Amino acid sequence: MIPHALSNLTRGSRRLVVLASTAALAVMLLAAPSDAQVGAGLADLNAVPEATLATMPGMTPAIAKAVVGARPFGTIVEANAFLQGQKLTGEQLASLYEKAFVHVNLNTATAAEVLLIPRIARRMAREFEEYRPWVSMAQFDKEIGKYVDATEVNRLKQYVFIPLDLNTATDDAFRTIPNLAGNMVREFKEYRPWKTKAQFDKEIGKYVGPQETARLWRFMVIK
């Protein structure tokens, strides 16, 4: 049944009203709070303690020390180039990335970043890009689950993250950031509303050093 308010419109006009309503609903859904988060189960290469890093595949105490000095890496591509410079082989890098990785931002990652995920199908670089903007891990489960089984979806999910909005993210979402100091959730909320990266650097820099501030910023977005 057509509502009385629409009954006097032409068929074309009614179609435009329906399309406009659908578009408005889509905008509201995108604007709604999401469960953006960091995939669990894999260490953040930017945060692994030096002593632990030295025990990982292909690593030595000297290489681990060099990695810590060069961190944080902005992307896994940067980390990969650095480690290649330390003479790690492709096999060693693949084994290392099964343990630790620089998580991939689903909304901005290049194909080069995505394809450094061990054992990933090459088509996934296209699929990761096709479904942008990513707003939740439930969306990842649904869309990537069209191409691979649930076991592989969960494996891939360890390597990725959806940026957390500093102004709306929940405590639980913030706590998905690897190696997050216990007091940081409170600090993230205390300085709301966040407006700029410079503000983040200044305020969060009061509690952690510049390397950790830069590492944390990788997981954030301000909307």
C-alpha positions in Angstrom: 0.0 0.0 0.0 1.3 3.5 -0.9 1.2 6.0 1.9 -1.4 8.8 1.4 1.4 11.4 1.2 2.8 9.6 -1.8 -0.4 8.7 -3.5 -0.8 12.0 -5.3 2.7 11.8 -6.8 3.5 10.5 -10.2 5.2 7.1 -10.4 8.5 8.8 -11.3 8.3 11.2 -8.3 7.5 8.3 -6.0 10.6 6.5 -7.2 12.7 9.5 -6.5 11.3 9.8 -3.0 12.1 6.1 -2.3 15.6 6.5 -3.7 16.2 9.5 -1.6 15.0 7.7 1.5 17.3 4.8 0.8 20.3 7.1 0.3 19.5 8.8 3.6 19.4 5.5 5.4 22.7 4.5 4.0 24.3 7.7 5.2 22.9 7.2 8.7 24.3 3.6 8.8 27.7 4.8 7.8 27.6 7.6 10.4 26.5 5.3 13.2 29.1 4.1 15.7 30.9 1.0 14.5 32.9 -1.7 16.1 36.1 -0.7 14.3 39.0 -2.5 15.8 42.4 -4.2 15.5 42.4 -7.9 14.6 43.5 -10.1 17.4 46.0 -13.0 17.6 49.1 -11.5 16.0 51.9 -9.4 17.6 52.4 -5.8 16.5 55.9 -5.7 15.0 56.1 -2.1 16.1 55.6 -3.1 19.8 57.2 -6.5 20.3 59.8 -6.2 23.1 63.4 -6.4 21.9 64.2 -9.6 23.9 61.2 -11.3 22.4 61.8 -10.0 18.9 65.3 -11.5 19.0 63.9 -15.0 19.4 61.6 -14.8 16.4 62.3 -16.4 13.0 65.3 -14.9 11.2 66.1 -12.5 14.0 69.3 -12.0 16.0 69.9 -9.8 19.0 71.7 -7.3 16.7 68.8 -7.2 14.2 66.2 -7.0 16.9 68.1 -4.0 18.3 68.2 -2.3 14.9 64.4 -2.9 14.4 63.6 -1.3 17.7 65.7 1.7 16.9 64.0 2.1 13.5 60.4 1.8 14.8 57.6 2.6 14.4 57.2 1.6 10.8 54.4 3.3 9.0 53.5 0.2 7.0 54.5 -3.4 6.6 56.1 -2.3 3.3 58.5 -0.1 5.2 59.2 -2.8 7.7 59.8 -5.3 5.0 62.3 -3.1 3.2 64.2 -2.5 6.4 64.3 -6.2 7.2 65.5 -7.1 3.7 68.3 -4.6 4.3 69.1 -6.7 7.4 69.6 -9.7 5.0 66.5 -11.6 6.0 65.5 -14.0 3.3 62.0 -14.3 1.8 61.4 -17.5 3.7 62.6 -15.9 7.0 60.3 -12.9 6.5 57.3 -15.1 5.7 57.9 -17.1 8.9 58.4 -13.9 10.9 55.1 -12.5 9.6 53.3 -15.5 10.9 54.3 -14.2 14.4 54.4 -10.4 14.1 53.3 -7.9 11.5 52.6 -4.2 11.0 48.8 -4.4 10.8 47.2 -3.3 7.5 44.7 -0.5 7.5 41.7 -1.9 5.5 40.6 1.5 4.3 44.0 2.8 3.0 46.3 -0.2 2.4 48.0 -0.6 -0.9 48.1 -3.9 -2.8 51.8 -4.1 -1.9 50.9 -4.0 1.8 48.1 -6.6 1.5 50.2 -9.0 -0.5 52.8 -9.2 2.3 50.3 -11.1 4.4 51.6 -14.6 4.4 49.8 -17.1 2.1 47.2 -14.6 1.0 45.5 -15.1 -2.4 46.4 -12.3 -4.8 42.8 -11.5 -5.5 42.3 -10.3 -1.9 44.2 -7.1 -2.7 41.3 -6.3 -5.0 38.6 -7.5 -2.6 40.0 -5.5 0.3 39.8 -2.4 -1.8 36.4 -3.1 -3.4 34.4 -3.1 -0.1 35.7 0.2 1.2 34.9 1.9 3.4 35.2 -0.8 6.0 33.3 0.1 9.1 33.2 -3.2 11.1 34.8 -6.6 11.5 31.3 -8.1 10.9 31.4 -6.5 7.5 34.8 -8.1 6.9 33.4 -11.5 7.9 30.5 -11.2 5.5 32.3 -9.8 2.5 35.6 -11.7 2.6 33.6 -14.8 3.6 32.2 -14.8 0.1 35.6 -15.9 -1.2 37.3 -18.0 1.5 36.1 -20.1 4.4 35.7 -19.0 8.0 39.1 -20.3 9.1 40.8 -18.2 6.4 38.7 -15.2 7.2 39.8 -15.4 10.9 43.4 -15.9 9.9 43.3 -12.8 7.6 41.5 -10.8 10.2 44.6 -11.0 12.5 46.6 -8.9 10.0 44.2 -6.0 9.5 42.5 -3.2 11.4 39.8 -0.6 10.9 40.8 2.8 12.3 39.2 3.8 15.6 37.5 7.2 15.7 39.1 8.9 18.6 35.9 10.8 19.3 33.5 7.9 19.4 35.4 4.6 19.9 34.4 2.5 22.9 36.7 1.4 25.6 36.5 -2.2 24.3 37.5 -1.0 20.8 40.5 0.9 22.1 41.6 -2.1 24.1 42.0 -4.1 20.8 45.2 -2.0 20.1 48.1 -4.3 20.8 50.3 -3.5 23.8 48.2 -0.6 24.9 49.2 0.8 28.3 46.4 0.5 30.9 45.8 4.2 31.3 45.6 5.2 27.7 41.9 4.5 27.2 41.2 7.1 29.9 43.5 9.6 28.2 42.0 9.0 24.8 38.6 9.9 26.2 39.8 12.8 28.4 40.9 15.0 25.5 37.7 14.7 23.4 36.8 16.3 21.2 39.9 15.5 19.1 40.4 17.8 16.1 43.9 17.3 14.8 46.9 14.9 14.7 49.0 17.7 16.3 46.6 17.7 19.3 47.1 14.0 19.6 50.9 14.2 19.4 50.8 16.9 22.1 48.4 15.4 24.6 49.3 11.7 24.2 53.0 12.7 24.1 52.6 13.7 27.7 52.3 10.0 28.7 54.4 8.1 26.2 57.4 8.9 24.0 57.2 10.0 20.4 57.7 6.5 19.0 54.8 5.1 20.9 52.6 8.2 20.1 53.3 7.6 16.4 52.6 3.9 16.8 49.2 4.6 18.4 48.3 7.2 15.8 48.4 4.5 13.1 45.3 3.0 14.5 43.3 6.2 14.8 41.1 8.5 12.7 39.4 11.7 13.6 35.9 12.3 12.1 
